Amino acid sequence: MKPTVNICWFRRDLRFHDNAALYHALKANEQVLPIFIFDTNILDRLENKQDKRVHFIHNAISHLQEKLFKLGSGLTVFYTTPQEAFKQLIQHYNIAAVYTNEDYEQYGIKRDASISALLAEHNAELKSFKDQVILAKNEVLKDDGKPYTVFTPYSRKWKATLKDFHLKAYPTEKYFNNFYQYTSSEIPSLEMIGFEQTNADFPSTNVKDELIKHYSEQRNFPAINGTSKLGVHLRFGTISIRELARKAMSLNETFLNELIWRDFYQTILWHFPHISEGKAFKKEYDLIEWRNNETEFASWCAGKTGYPIVDAGMRELNTTGFMHNRVRMIVASFLTKHLLIDWRWGEAYFAEKLLDFDFAANNGGWQWAAGSGCDAAPYFRVFSPSLQTEKFDKQLKYIRHWVPELDSFDYPAPIVAHDIARKRALEVYGKALKQ
């Protein structure tokens, strides 16, 4: 006879502490079988077999497995499609329900609908919970019921809507004796799923209160260690967004606002799914005639544009998988305005390279820089790399770290003159937007 279990399906919530779906699963009336799926629908699209994010995920689930072994349980790990994984689970278990945390991306929504339909055929239910954001979907709306598309009023309403229960932790640890007791198989190695170890230096989840306290003054200066670098942990749920927000509320409102930006972009994705199809949020921006010079794009990717602050940022990204947020804005503005290269090219490059890649935030950031997004900078605002350097890296500490050949003949001349590029951008944007 098949054992009856509830399943907790881990995805972008790779922790036990304060995990909404896990809490509800453990409190329900059956023992909980925890699972993780290395989804081939996603992994097969990754060309770089030394992808730091896959390495990060593998480390995180290995850590979960160690904890489960100590509890007499284990994590069942699949390397296949979710459909195939659940077909196998249905063969071996009588599934009462599957508990998981919500995913707002288009692939995730379709995947979950298909698994829900499969489970329904076997009298089981997919139960989803809010976990990766604090306020989601329709929780922050204008008085007329429409979604916000400008951040500042959204953030005001967000703060007015927030109640203590939104930030309350889920005490999962109380119920750890409800994990299904069995000896699971070993997690497949990175090599077994077609990937390799990387030399990535993953940031710690341990962020000092002092850093958050001084975040407002320090966050714009890339040479200072003034940002938390928690993006990858928030992306894959190795820390709790609720715990971080509670800390931010007592220490620094600017830091809290950065967390609210995450909710904002996920809400935009939920209400305006056309951005998932490669379309501009403001549809008239799809009329821009991009130059899309492949040689210039290659120079931008390699950090060889002759603009030191741009090149430093791209080299930091290529080497570490991280780029300082101020510099992200500078390099994105440079690609879209100075080089008139379609923001989607830059979005895709960041999607491939960023350790903390998250579709909603990445798309939102690129469309902001291009002028085509919600709450975007007006198209006629063209960042001057030299002014940005003067403001945020005056001593060239960040630049010299990543561009050591700065003062030598090896460093390239600027790929385009700033004044010429600005004038050209205004003409091309202006022409498209007058149509």
C-alpha positions as CSV (number, residue, x, y, z in Angstrom):
1,M,0.0,0.0,0.0
2,K,1.3,3.4,-0.9
3,P,2.1,5.8,2.0
4,T,0.0,8.9,2.3
5,V,1.9,12.2,2.4
6,N,1.7,15.9,1.9
7,I,4.4,17.2,-0.3
8,C,6.3,20.5,0.2
9,W,7.7,21.6,-3.2
10,F,10.7,23.9,-2.7
11,R,11.5,26.4,-5.5
12,R,12.6,29.9,-4.8
13,D,12.3,29.4,-1.1
14,L,15.3,27.3,-0.2
15,R,15.1,27.5,3.6
16,F,13.2,25.9,6.5
17,H,13.0,28.9,8.7
18,D,9.9,31.2,8.3
19,N,8.7,29.5,5.1
20,A,5.0,29.9,4.5
21,A,4.4,26.7,2.4
22,L,6.5,24.5,4.7
23,Y,4.7,25.8,7.8
24,H,1.2,25.1,6.3
25,A,2.4,21.7,5.1
26,L,3.9,20.6,8.5
27,K,0.7,21.8,10.3
28,A,-1.6,19.7,8.1
29,N,-2.7,16.2,8.9
30,E,-0.1,14.1,7.0
31,Q,3.6,13.7,7.2
32,V,5.5,16.0,4.8
33,L,7.7,14.8,2.0
34,P,10.0,17.7,0.9
35,I,11.0,17.7,-2.8
36,F,13.1,19.8,-5.1
37,I,13.1,19.6,-8.9
38,F,16.0,20.6,-11.1
39,D,13.7,21.7,-13.8
40,T,15.1,20.7,-17.3
41,N,12.7,23.1,-18.9
42,I,14.8,25.9,-17.3
43,L,18.2,24.3,-17.1
44,D,18.3,23.2,-20.8
45,R,18.1,26.9,-21.8
46,L,21.3,27.7,-19.8
47,E,24.3,27.6,-22.2
48,N,26.9,28.3,-19.6
49,K,27.6,25.0,-17.8
50,Q,29.5,26.9,-15.1
51,D,26.4,28.9,-14.1
52,K,27.0,30.3,-10.7
53,R,23.2,30.3,-9.9
54,V,22.9,26.5,-10.4
55,H,26.0,26.1,-8.1
56,F,24.3,28.3,-5.5
57,I,21.0,26.3,-5.7
58,H,22.9,23.1,-5.4
59,N,24.7,24.3,-2.3
60,A,21.4,25.5,-0.8
61,I,19.6,22.2,-1.3
62,S,22.6,20.3,0.0
63,H,22.4,22.3,3.1
64,L,18.7,21.5,3.4
65,Q,19.5,17.8,2.9
66,E,22.0,17.8,5.8
67,K,19.4,19.3,8.1
68,L,16.7,16.8,7.0
69,F,19.1,13.8,7.5
70,K,19.5,14.9,11.2
71,L,15.7,14.8,11.5
72,G,15.5,11.3,10.1
73,S,14.1,12.6,6.8
74,G,15.4,13.7,3.4
75,L,14.9,15.8,0.4
76,T,13.8,14.0,-2.7
77,V,15.5,15.6,-5.7
78,F,14.5,15.2,-9.3
79,Y,16.3,16.2,-12.5
80,T,13.5,16.3,-15.0
81,T,10.4,18.3,-15.9
82,P,7.9,19.0,-13.1
83,Q,5.2,17.0,-15.0
84,E,7.5,13.9,-15.1
85,A,8.5,14.4,-11.4
86,F,4.9,14.4,-10.2
87,K,4.0,11.5,-12.4
88,Q,6.7,9.5,-10.5
89,L,5.6,10.8,-7.2
90,I,2.0,9.8,-7.9
91,Q,3.2,6.2,-8.6
92,H,4.9,5.9,-5.2
93,Y,2.8,7.9,-2.9
94,N,-0.8,8.7,-2.1
95,I,-0.6,12.5,-2.2
96,A,-3.1,14.3,-0.1
97,A,-1.9,17.8,-1.1
98,V,1.1,19.6,-2.5
99,Y,2.2,22.8,-0.7
100,T,4.3,25.4,-2.4
101,N,5.0,29.1,-2.5
102,E,3.7,31.4,-5.3
103,D,5.6,32.2,-8.4
104,Y,4.5,35.3,-10.4
105,E,6.5,34.7,-13.6
106,Q,4.6,33.5,-16.6
107,Y,6.5,30.1,-16.8
108,G,5.8,29.5,-13.1
109,I,2.1,30.3,-13.5
110,K,1.7,27.9,-16.4
111,R,3.8,25.2,-14.7
112,D,1.6,25.4,-11.6
113,A,-1.6,25.3,-13.5
114,S,-0.5,22.1,-15.3
115,I,0.6,20.4,-12.1
116,S,-2.6,21.5,-10.4
117,A,-4.6,19.8,-13.2
118,L,-2.4,16.6,-12.9
119,L,-2.9,16.4,-9.2
120,A,-6.7,17.0,-9.5
121,E,-6.9,13.8,-11.6
122,H,-5.6,12.0,-8.5
123,N,-7.8,13.8,-6.0
124,A,-5.0,16.0,-4.7
125,E,-4.7,19.7,-4.5
126,L,-1.9,22.2,-5.2
127,K,-1.9,24.8,-2.4
128,S,0.1,28.0,-2.9
129,F,1.2,30.6,-0.4
130,K,2.7,34.1,-0.5
131,D,6.3,34.0,0.6
132,Q,8.9,35.8,-1.7
133,V,7.1,39.1,-1.3
134,I,5.4,41.0,1.5
135,L,2.4,42.4,-0.3
136,A,1.5,40.8,-3.7
137,K,-1.0,40.8,-6.6
138,N,-4.0,42.9,-5.5
139,E,-3.0,43.8,-2.0
140,V,-1.7,47.3,-2.9
141,L,-4.1,49.0,-5.4
142,K,-5.3,52.6,-6.0
143,D,-8.6,53.7,-4.5
144,D,-10.2,53.0,-7.9
145,G,-9.0,49.4,-7.8
146,K,-6.4,49.8,-10.5
147,P,-2.7,48.9,-10.1
148,Y,-0.1,51.5,-9.4
149,T,2.5,52.2,-12.1
150,V,4.5,54.8,-10.2
151,F,6.6,53.7,-7.3
152,T,6.3,56.6,-4.8
153,P,2.5,56.5,-4.4
154,Y,2.7,52.7,-4.5
155,S,5.2,52.8,-1.6
156,R,3.0,55.1,0.4
157,K,0.0,52.8,0.0
158,W,2.2,49.8,0.7
159,K,3.3,51.3,4.0
160,A,-0.3,52.3,4.8
161,T,-1.5,48.8,4.0
162,L,1.1,46.9,6.0
163,K,0.0,45.3,9.2
164,D,2.0,43.4,11.8
165,F,0.7,40.0,10.6
166,H,2.3,40.6,7.1
167,L,5.7,40.5,8.8
168,K,5.0,37.8,11.3
169,A,7.4,34.8,11.0
170,Y,6.0,31.3,10.4
171,P,7.3,29.1,13.3
172,T,8.1,26.1,11.2
173,E,10.6,24.7,13.7
174,K,7.8,23.7,16.1
175,Y,6.6,21.1,13.6
176,F,9.8,19.5,12.4
177,N,8.8,16.1,13.8
178,N,6.1,16.0,11.0
179,F,8.6,15.4,8.2
180,Y,8.1,12.1,6.5
181,Q,10.6,9.6,8.1
182,Y,12.6,7.8,5.4
183,T,16.0,7.6,3.9
184,S,16.1,9.5,0.7
185,S,18.7,9.0,-2.1
186,E,21.6,11.3,-2.5
187,I,21.2,14.6,-4.3
188,P,22.5,14.3,-7.9
189,S,25.9,16.1,-8.2
190,L,26.3,19.2,-10.4
191,E,28.0,17.1,-13.0
192,M,25.1,14.6,-13.1
193,I,22.7,17.5,-14.1
194,G,25.2,18.7,-16.7
195,F,26.8,21.6,-14.8
196,E,30.2,22.2,-13.2
197,Q,31.6,23.7,-9.9
198,T,32.4,27.4,-10.1
199,N,34.8,29.6,-8.3
200,A,31.9,31.8,-7.1
201,D,32.3,33.6,-3.8
202,F,28.7,33.7,-2.6
203,P,27.8,36.5,-0.2
204,S,26.9,35.8,3.4
205,T,23.3,36.1,4.7
206,N,24.9,37.7,7.8
207,V,24.5,41.5,7.2
208,K,25.5,43.7,10.1
209,D,22.9,46.1,11.4
210,E,25.6,48.8,11.0
211,L,25.6,48.4,7.2
212,I,21.8,48.8,7.1
213,K,21.9,51.8,9.4
214,H,24.3,53.6,7.1
215,Y,22.8,52.3,3.8
216,S,21.3,55.7,2.8
217,E,24.6,57.5,2.9
218,Q,26.7,54.7,1.4
219,R,24.6,52.8,-1.1
220,N,25.5,54.9,-4.2
221,F,29.3,54.5,-3.9
222,P,30.5,51.3,-5.6
223,A,34.0,51.5,-4.0
224,I,32.4,51.2,-0.5
225,N,31.1,48.0,0.8
226,G,27.8,49.8,1.5
227,T,25.1,47.4,0.1
228,S,23.9,44.1,1.6
229,K,24.5,41.9,-1.5
230,L,21.5,39.9,-0.3
231,G,19.9,39.9,-3.8
232,V,20.8,36.3,-4.5
233,H,19.5,35.2,-1.1
234,L,16.2,37.0,-1.7
235,R,16.0,35.6,-5.3
236,F,16.3,32.0,-4.1
237,G,14.7,32.4,-0.7
238,T,17.7,31.4,1.4
239,I,16.6,34.3,3.7
240,S,13.2,35.5,4.8
241,I,11.9,38.7,3.2
242,R,9.8,39.2,6.3
243,E,12.7,39.0,8.7
244,L,14.7,41.4,6.6
245,A,11.8,43.9,6.4
246,R,11.3,43.9,10.1
247,K,15.0,44.7,10.5
248,A,14.8,47.5,7.9
249,M,11.8,49.0,9.5
250,S,13.7,49.6,12.7
251,L,17.0,50.6,11.1
252,N,16.7,52.4,7.7
253,E,13.7,53.4,5.6
254,T,15.8,53.7,2.4
255,F,16.7,50.0,2.8
256,L,13.0,49.2,3.4
257,N,12.2,51.0,0.2
258,E,14.5,48.8,-1.8
259,L,12.5,45.8,-0.5
260,I,9.3,47.6,-1.5
261,W,10.7,48.0,-5.1
262,R,10.9,44.2,-5.2
263,D,7.2,44.0,-4.4
264,F,6.4,46.8,-6.9
265,Y,8.1,45.0,-9.8
266,Q,6.4,41.7,-9.0
267,T,3.1,43.5,-8.8
268,I,3.7,45.1,-12.2
269,L,4.6,41.7,-13.7
270,W,1.3,40.3,-12.3
271,H,-0.9,43.0,-13.7
272,F,0.9,43.7,-17.0
273,P,2.0,40.2,-18.3
274,H,2.8,41.7,-21.7
275,I,6.2,42.6,-20.3
276,S,7.0,38.9,-20.2
277,E,6.6,38.7,-24.0
278,G,9.5,41.1,-24.7
279,K,7.3,44.1,-25.1
280,A,7.8,47.6,-23.7
281,F,5.6,48.5,-20.8
282,K,4.8,51.8,-22.7
283,K,4.0,50.3,-26.0
284,E,5.0,53.4,-28.1
285,Y,8.6,52.7,-27.1
286,D,8.5,49.6,-29.3
287,L,8.7,52.0,-32.3
288,I,12.2,53.1,-31.5
289,E,14.7,52.3,-34.3
290,W,17.6,50.8,-32.5
291,R,21.0,50.8,-34.1
292,N,21.9,47.4,-32.6
293,N,25.5,47.4,-33.7
294,E,26.9,44.0,-32.7
295,T,30.5,45.1,-32.5
296,E,29.6,47.9,-30.1
297,F,27.5,45.5,-28.1
298,A,30.4,43.1,-27.8
299,S,32.6,46.0,-26.5
300,W,29.9,46.8,-23.9
301,C,29.7,43.2,-22.8
302,A,33.5,42.9,-22.5
303,G,33.9,46.2,-20.6
304,K,35.9,47.8,-23.4
305,T,33.8,50.9,-24.3
306,G,36.5,53.5,-23.3
307,Y,34.1,54.8,-20.6
308,P,35.8,53.6,-17.3
309,I,32.7,53.5,-15.0
310,V,30.8,51.5,-17.6
311,D,33.7,49.1,-18.2
312,A,34.3,48.7,-14.5
313,G,30.7,47.6,-14.0
314,M,30.7,45.2,-16.9
315,R,33.9,43.6,-15.7
316,E,32.6,43.3,-12.1
317,L,29.5,41.5,-13.5
318,N,31.5,39.2,-15.8
319,T,33.9,38.2,-13.0
320,T,31.6,38.0,-9.9
321,G,28.0,37.8,-11.1
322,F,27.3,41.0,-9.1
323,M,27.1,44.6,-10.1
324,H,26.6,47.6,-7.8
325,N,23.1,49.0,-8.3
326,R,24.2,52.6,-9.1
327,V,26.5,51.1,-11.8
328,R,23.7,48.9,-13.2
329,M,21.8,52.1,-14.0
330,I,24.9,53.7,-15.6
331,V,25.7,50.8,-17.8
332,A,22.0,50.3,-18.8
333,S,21.6,53.9,-19.7
334,F,24.9,53.8,-21.7
335,L,23.8,50.8,-23.8
336,T,20.3,52.1,-24.5
337,K,21.0,55.8,-24.9
338,H,24.7,56.2,-26.0
339,L,24.8,53.1,-28.2
340,L,21.1,52.9,-29.1
341,I,21.1,49.2,-28.5
342,D,17.7,47.6,-27.7
343,W,17.3,47.3,-23.9
344,R,16.2,43.6,-24.5
345,W,19.8,42.8,-25.5
346,G,21.1,44.2,-22.2
347,E,18.3,42.5,-20.3
348,A,19.2,39.2,-21.8
349,Y,22.9,39.7,-21.0
350,F,22.1,40.5,-17.3
351,A,19.8,37.5,-17.2
352,E,22.6,35.3,-18.2
353,K,25.2,36.8,-15.9
354,L,23.6,38.1,-12.7
355,L,23.7,35.9,-9.7
356,D,20.6,37.6,-8.3
357,F,18.7,37.6,-11.6
358,D,15.0,38.0,-11.1
359,F,12.9,38.6,-14.2
360,A,10.6,41.2,-12.7
361,A,13.4,43.4,-11.2
362,N,15.7,42.9,-14.2
363,N,13.0,43.8,-16.7
364,G,11.9,46.7,-14.5
365,G,15.4,48.1,-14.2
366,W,16.1,47.8,-18.0
367,Q,12.9,49.4,-19.0
368,W,13.5,52.2,-16.4
369,A,16.9,52.9,-18.0
370,A,15.4,52.8,-21.6
371,G,12.5,55.1,-20.6
372,S,10.0,52.5,-21.7
373,G,9.0,51.2,-18.3
374,C,6.7,52.1,-15.5
375,D,7.9,55.1,-13.4
376,A,10.8,55.4,-15.9
377,A,13.3,58.2,-16.3
378,P,12.1,60.5,-19.1
379,Y,13.8,59.5,-22.4
380,F,15.6,62.8,-22.6
381,R,17.5,62.0,-19.4
382,V,20.8,60.6,-20.6
383,F,23.3,59.8,-17.8
384,S,26.8,61.3,-18.3
385,P,29.3,58.6,-17.3
386,S,31.9,61.3,-16.4
387,L,29.4,63.1,-14.1
388,Q,28.4,59.9,-12.5
389,T,32.0,59.1,-11.9
390,E,32.6,62.6,-10.5
391,K,29.7,62.0,-8.1
392,F,30.1,58.4,-7.1
393,D,33.7,57.3,-7.7
394,K,35.7,60.6,-7.6
395,Q,38.9,58.9,-6.3
396,L,38.5,56.2,-9.1
397,K,38.9,53.5,-6.5
398,Y,36.2,51.3,-8.0
399,I,37.3,52.0,-11.5
400,R,41.0,51.3,-10.9
401,H,40.1,48.0,-9.2
402,W,38.3,46.7,-12.3
403,V,40.2,48.7,-15.0
404,P,43.9,48.5,-14.0
405,E,45.1,49.5,-17.5
406,L,43.2,52.8,-17.2
407,D,46.2,55.1,-17.7
408,S,48.0,52.9,-20.3
409,F,47.9,52.8,-24.1
410,D,46.1,49.4,-23.7
411,Y,42.9,51.2,-22.6
412,P,40.6,51.9,-25.6
413,A,39.4,55.4,-26.7
414,P,35.7,56.1,-26.1
415,I,33.5,54.1,-28.4
416,V,31.4,57.3,-29.0
417,A,31.5,60.9,-27.9
418,H,29.0,61.7,-25.1
419,D,27.6,64.8,-26.7
420,I,27.1,63.2,-30.1
421,A,25.5,60.1,-28.5
422,R,23.2,62.2,-26.4
423,K,22.1,64.3,-29.4
424,R,21.5,61.1,-31.5
425,A,19.5,59.5,-28.7
426,L,17.2,62.4,-28.3
427,E,16.6,62.5,-32.1
428,V,15.8,58.8,-32.4
429,Y,13.6,58.7,-29.3
430,G,11.9,61.9,-30.3
431,K,11.1,60.6,-33.8
432,A,9.6,57.4,-32.5
433,L,7.5,59.0,-29.8
434,K,6.0,61.7,-32.1
435,Q,4.4,59.0,-34.3
